[in-house]
């Protein structure tokens, strides 16, 4: 029902809106015909009698803790504490203010808990200290927690053109080695025979690599000793230079790794997948745009950039990155054009820890690339298979925030770290969705299916209890066996 802005709401309108808000407060999605039917356990007249003591003419409310608790009793809920009432509903003097208070309460419930019933039972009866501790997790933070830190400048910047030399898959100089080996073989082998055995694809590869170093691949001269000696010498010099650059980059990367491991704070893990040398340039540009943004730079954030870290084997590198992922408050995932197992698993692992993930999908250049990336961004927003994960500690379903530009990523990163996200609740497809207002991203989900909810929380808590139970002592096992 709607009411003109220039006249007060009618009594019937206020009653309907109030009952709908009460039902939403208690985790229900009410029908307008009888909003209280899904929540009341008393006769309808008894609930309406209580509601009549609350509603006032002109959309005003006469609400207090006693009558609010009476209303909750009639809906099968426990009375609320004074500090709970003061935290959420004491200032609700109009129907509009009550609706806003209910929405604020529900947002906090979805941030903290996996269902509304457990949220009410916990928050409405908590001690003042426990309630304050819980609500503090959802309140905006003072940015001085970040700005008072010293500058973050300990990490050495490995030359951008050398970062691919650290990679286990994308880096290295295998093509250069291939060419050098080939020409060294040619110096002592029948040229035409070797060239014929090489095949067209490898000949094209030779030509490409030689062009990168200012050399021409001339099949007509491959039998000339002088030509072979000249090309071999140039390739050897190039290889020696690459090896020196790689060695220097590895030393810087190892020093950076030690620094990352000893950082007292780690705010952000920046995940991506590198396949080509140019990927390192796009990643570096993205990181600079985000962390030098005017809204982010004053926070002096500590962030882990895997392209500036090096370990001499993949197992050690994997353990280091797993630790960084565990320590960081937020993961930013530079998604690229396709899924990769390693980075997608880092996305899922962050959500499973109950931490936020921001996924960046670039807008693209030409029309074909834009179409691919638009489809990928939509997938992250709607139905990516890893885009919704259960926090293994709390059971709360966490979703990702999808952004399309570095400035937007910076803005959302600041809001995430300072608890300043603008959130709204939508009901769709049998689920309550807590959505981030700027991007429409779903960051929490609560099911309204009572059977699923009961089964999920029954077995989730049962599993948690069994996992946390102490291992029986041998004497206890013997006694149990004897009792059987």
JONOR-V40271 format. One record per helix or strand of 2 or more residues. SS is the DSSP state (~ for helix, > for strand). FROM is the first residue (numbers start at 1). TO is the last residue. If there is no record, write none. Layout:
SS;FROM;TO + SS;FROM;TO
//
This chain:
~;11;25 + ~;32;38 + ~;44;54 + ~;57;59 + >;60;61 + ~;65;74 + ~;82;88 + ~;95;112 + ~;116;125 + ~;128;136 + ~;144;147 + ~;160;166 + ~;174;186 + ~;191;198 + ~;200;212 + ~;219;221 + ~;225;262 + >;268;271 + ~;277;291 + ~;297;299 + >;303;305 + ~;306;308 + ~;314;327 + >;330;334 + ~;341;352 + >;356;360 + ~;367;382 + >;388;390 + >;397;399 + >;401;403 + ~;406;417 + >;423;428 + >;431;436 + >;442;447 + ~;450;468 + ~;474;483
//
